[in-house]
Amino acid sequence: MGDPKAHLASAVDALAQLPDTELVACSPLYQSVAVGPEQPDYLNACALLRTALAPLALLDQLQAIELAHKRERTQHWGPRTLDLDLLLYGDQTIDLPRLSVPHPYLCERNFVLYPLHDIWPDATLPDGRTLASLITHCTMKGLSRLDVR
């Protein structure tokens, strides 16, 4: 799957270039045990964006970045070069065929909660739960924070 750190760095650069969008913050990298079929560990990070793009337009941009990194959607939870998810969009709840926000697994995945909490510790989900409260019920099992960005 190539060099995951290079893919993430390139993706962050691409996020910073999105139209009508500001890259506000980027979390440290986290390494996690892969979900799904046997494969190498994942590298994870979260980015905080301020954007005027509508949710589906932003999703289209994220998927274009994935395609530029040769992302192939051949196996559910299978190996991939890059996976960009739209986790939250302000305080909106979105339920569309192509997009669910908040991300359906956001609250269950330590590799999402920890990096997101690093860059947006006071975030509140549309249902009123805070990231800070979710972190208290989440372990670092299978997850390690790396010293590089």
N, C-alpha and C positions, 0 to 999 in steps of 0.2 A: 504494500500500500504506500510505498515511498517513504518520505521523511515527514512524520506527523508534525514535528515542530515547525518545519518549513511550511507545511500546508496551513497550519494555524496562523503563523506570522503573515503569510500572504493573504489569508482570509481577512485578518484584522486590517491590513492595508486596504483591501477592497472595500471593507465596511466604511472606512474613513473617507472613501471616495464616492460613496453613494450620493445621488442627487438629493438635495433638500434634507440632508442628514448630517448630524454631528456625532462623532464618536466621543462620548463623554468619559468613559472609563473602560478598562479591560482588566479582568482578573488575572491573578497568577494562574499558572498551569497546574492541573491536578492529573495524576495518573490513577486510572481505575481499572478494575477487572472488567473484561468485556461482558456485555449482555448478549445472550443468544448463543449462536454456534461457536464452537471453539475457535479462538482467534487471539492475536496479541492484545495486550492491554491497550486501553484507549487513553488518549490525552484529551483533557477537557478544559474549557475556559468559558467565561461569559463576558459579553460585551454589553455595555449600557449605551443605547443610542437615543438621541433626541431627533425626531424626524417629522416632516410634514407629509410623508408618504402614507397613503391609506394602508390598512393592514394587508390586504391582498397584493397591493403593489410592492410592499416591503417583502412579503413572502416570495413574490416573483424575483425580486432582486437577490434574495438569499439563495434561491434555487439556481439562479444564473451563476452565482459565485461557486456553488457546488459543482455545476457542470463545467465551469472553467478549470476546476481541479479534478476533472475526470470522474466525478461521482457517478456511479451506476447503481440503479435501484433494482437489483436482480434477486436479492434474497432478504426477506424481512429480518432485521437486526443482524444482517451479515456484514462482512468486512466492507469498509468504505474509506475513501481517501479523506472525506470531509463530510460532516453532518451539521448543518446549521439549523437550529430550531428557533422559532419565534415563541418565547416562553410567556411573556407578558406584553401587553400593549396598553400602557397607562392603567386605568382602572376598568378597562373594558372586559366584558365577557363576550366571546365570539364563538359561535357554533355553526360552522359552515362545512360543506363536504370537504373542502381543501384545507381548512384551518380551524383548529380548536385552541382558544386562548381563555384562560391560562392553559399552558401545555398540559395534557392529560396526566402525565407522569411527573410533573414538576415536584410535587410534594413527596414523592416516593423515592427520589433518587438523590443520594448524597452527592454524587458527582455533578449535580445541577445546583442543589441548595447551597453547598459551601462556596463555590466560586461566585454565585449570584449574591450571596450574603456579603462576600468580600467587597463588592462594588456598590451594593445598594442595601446596606444593613437595616435601614428604616422602611423598607418596602412593605406595603400591605397589599395582599391579594384582594380581588374583587369581593370575595366572600367575607372579608374582614380579618382573616388570619394574617399574622405578620411572619416575615421570614425569620425574625429573631425567635419567635415561639416554635416554628417548625424545626429550626436547628437544634433546639433543646431536646427534641425527640428523635434526633438523627445521629447515628454514629459515623465514625470515619472508617468503619470496617471495609477493607478492600480499596481504600482511597488514600493517596498520599499527595501532599502539596509539594510541588517542586520549587526549587529556588530560582528557576529561570522563567522568563516570560516569553 
